[in-house]
Amino acid sequence: MEAALLSLLAPVAGGRRYYVRAPQGEPYPHLVLNRVSGNPNYTMGGPNGFVRTRVQIDVYGNTWPSTFSTAQAAQAVLSGFTGVVGSTRFQGIFIESVQDLPASDAGDVTQLYRISIDIMIHHNPA
């Protein structure tokens, strides 16, 4: 699922999207993705073969307009997406929340902007 999600986001931020952390010195804007949780889906009959995964996408930028437009582009690509990418079948991708946050994880003194997008993904476990 992780590689398929990165593939979906390839047109956003000039292709600068990473899991857990971006390489040092990476140009802005860029995306940093973190898997928050992943749980099997169930029906009354048991597991249905899909997984529900929450992913946090942090958009970092050095100007507010570039950060905001990059976040909007990521949402446009992902919101409501269904389909197959590689070996992953996305049953649905849903925007759960969008927040403006300080980029405090970049150090105490920073000029960075950050928008955090939480998405819920229903997908096969491949």
Sequence and secondary structure as in RCSB ss.txt:
>XXXX:A:sequence
MEAALLSLLAPVAGGRRYYVRAPQGEPYPHLVLNRVSGNPNYTMGGPNGFVRTRVQIDVYGNTWPSTFSTAQAAQ
AVLSGFTGVVGSTRFQGIFIESVQDLPASDAGDVTQLYRISIDIMIHHNPA
>XXXX:A:secstr
 HHHHHHHTTTGGGG EEES   TT  SSEEEEEEEEEEEEEETTEEEEEEEEEEEEEEEESSHHHHHHHHHHHH
HHHTT  EEETTEEEEEEEEEEEEEEE GGG SS   EEEEEEEEEEE   
